[in-house]
Amino acid sequence: MADFNRDRRRDLAVNIFNEFGRRGEVRVLLGTGRGTFSRARRVARCCGGGALEVGYFNLGRKPDLAATSTSGTRFSVLINRTRR
């Protein structure tokens, strides 16, 4: 969890593996501030199902994501490029 769109509300990132399509994807659910989240938005098709870590990987002021596959053979860093 982190404030990915910088609206002062906590957002949720999930790393999903789709067995049927054999693809993984990272999705972000934006916090509404009322204890609920918006509909999930796909932010990347990559690893899926493995670990997901939030950090400031490019030393910017916005939180980025690092994702791995379930097997650990794929790794992606997703740099936050929101405009806020």
N, C-alpha and C positions, 0 to 999 in steps of 0.2 A: 504494500500500500504506500502511496505517495500522492502528492498533489501534482499530477502530470500536466494539467492545463492551467495551473497557477491561478485558480479561482478561490483559493483558501479552503477547499473542500477535499477530503481524502478520496482518492480514486483507487480502484482495484485492478491489478494486472493479473492475467491468468495465462498459463502456458498449456495448450491443449494438443493432444495427439489424436488424430482421427484415423482409426484403424481401417475404415472402409476405403478412404482415399489415400491412405499411407502418407498423409501430410500432416505437418504440425503447423500451428499458428499461435501467435500471441495476440490476445485481445485485451482491451482496456474498457472497464466500466466506469464511467464518470460518476462521482458522488453528487447527490442532489442536495445534501445538507439536511435532509429530513430522515436519515437513516436508511435510505434506499439508493439504488444505483440506476443509471440510464441503461438502455440496451447496449449490449457488448459491441464494440467496434473492433474490427480486425485491424491491427497496426502492422502486422508482418506475417508472411508465410515463411516459416523457417523450421526450426528444430522441432519443437513440440514435445510436451509431456515430461520434460526433464526439469531441472532446476531453473528458477527465475530469481534474479537478484536486481535490486534497485541500487543505483549509485550515481555519482557525478563523474562519469568516465572521461568526458572531454573538458573537465574543470569549468563547466558552465554553471549557471544558476538554476537550471532545470534538471529534474531527475531523469536519468537514462535507465535502460534495461539491458541486462545480459541474460540470454536464454541458452539452455543446452537441450540436446535431445535425450530421450530415455536411455539410449545406449551410451551416451557421452561422446559420440563420434562427431557430432555437429555442435557448433557454437556460434552464436550471433550476438553482436552488440548493437542495440537500437538506440540511436542518438535522438533525443527529444528535440524536435524542431517546431514546437508550438509557437505561435506568434506572440502570446502574452508574455 
